Amino acid sequence: MAITNPTDKLLFEVSADGRRCLRLPALDVPKVDVKQALKGVKLRAKPAPLPEVGELDLVRHFTNLGKKNFSTDRNFYPLGSCTMKYNPKINVTLLSLPGFTKAHPHLPEADLQGHIELMVTLENWLSEISGLPAVTLQPAAGAQGEMTGLMVIKAYFDKKGESKTRRKVIIPDNAHGTNPATAALAGFETVTLKGNAEGNVDLNLLRSLVGPDTAAMMITNPSTLGILEPNMAEIAKILHAAGAQLYMDGANMNAIQGMVRPGDYGVDCMHFNLHKTYSVPHGSGGPGAGPIAVASHLEPFLPTPRPVRNADGSYSLDTKRPDTIGKVRSFFGNYGALVMAYIYMSQLGREGVRRNGENAVLNANYLRARLRGVYHIQNDKACAHEVVFTDKKQHTENDITALDIAKRMIDYNIHPMTIYFPLPAVTGGDGAMMVEPTETESKETLDYFVEVMKKIAQECKENPELVKNAPHTTPVSRVDEKSATTNPQLYCPMCIA
Ligand SMILES: Cc1ncc(COP(=O)(O)O)c(C=O)c1O
């Protein structure tokens, strides 16, 4: 008979009636009749069937569960497009200071001086990096930054009386998926721009699409193919000549920060993903921050309140802005995320910001060079901060897919890279494997990754079933991902009385 360690069981399975972590003292206040106190509220007929366990069992259960998880603190996490860089502990240590944790956004302005100064400083840094004069920190994610940017652009055209005619947003097929989704949500019609043979913008095609009905182009630079768009200045000229705006998805600023300023080549509006580029931890949906930077003609439309430095050196929150699009997030956005980005950037300084970008690009190109010939490379030329391999070779030779390879990486304690993104339509039908090492990894870790990827390529040839059935070291082996999304079982059978 198999012996199971109780720490490997569900809490419901080890639950025993009456077991407690904590016993409350006898009631020393008058007893309240809950039904009476919550009159009109739907109450449970009987108590919820919660597991009853002792403290030690509870601690072991969650400690062991935590160890089964992947995190940048424990594993290499080259999840392309997500920039899973290490988050220095000092970010959280300083954010835990009572000056931050006990501050309330409704404090009078006089007591918020340090906080407003921090926001003004962070805005100034992002402004310097983007080459654009005004920034708002309010959007809580990259996608919300995109939405805010398009709302600002719409408000600008409203003011000029052109918003009824400018209905189209042009989006290259190598853009991040949130770009077309945002444009549609913002009420625009999206027009897909097919890339040229190199995966860049086809200028002639763009010229043929831009017209008086164009509101903007949304371009992800570097693109999701991990390559830089070489013709940004020309693209900006084409749009501006037609009175349209150039929006840049700057979530991939890790590749160009401190080296190129988007405002200098004509970008009118862009967003940052602080939770990618400036180390704010993210995953599972946040909390993050997606500030936008804009050219001066778009500044009047930014969300309120605007943190400002007054002539006498004091700080205030400016709400008297007649053309503002209003608020896009409560109070000042995800303030904790802003504080962490501020701490991270202040540690780096100007030189450090640039060095991060250079090292992120160097690391991605190192992996590209070392794995050339082992895996097919979508665009085998200098890449930005991420490199896109595909499963073309392994698929053709051994019927092994990007998903199989990604699953096998788990057995080597490496988080799988992003797969099937960019979409097969952009990768010539092959399964993409998008690797983003970030600047925070050592050469030893990168070399380990290379050796693992070579070993897996060898396994694909010699023992394909091993790869097809991976992972083998996890509590549950290959799961049926399709059913997990199309027919999710979101209940615990043990909880159903
Ligand atoms: C290039 C790019 N644009 C936009 C986004 C959307 O950002 P968020 O997930 O914060 O909404 C991401 C997310 O990683 C991204 O990589």
The ligand as a Gaussian input file, in Angstrom:
#p B3LYP/6-31G(d) Opt

LIG

0 1
 C        4.766000      44.472000     -25.035000
 C        3.673000      44.453000     -24.005000
 N        2.660000      45.337000     -24.115000
 C        1.662000      45.377000     -23.220000
 C        1.627000      44.516000     -22.151000
 C        0.458000      44.573000     -21.218000
 O        0.848000      44.893000     -19.922000
 P       -0.037000      44.465000     -18.682000
 O        0.023000      42.980000     -18.588000
 O        0.593000      45.136000     -17.509000
 O       -1.431000      44.962000     -18.912000
 C        2.663000      43.581000     -21.989000
 C        2.658000      42.637000     -20.858000
 O        3.626000      42.034000     -20.511000
 C        3.709000      43.549000     -22.936000
 O        4.710000      42.677000     -22.839000

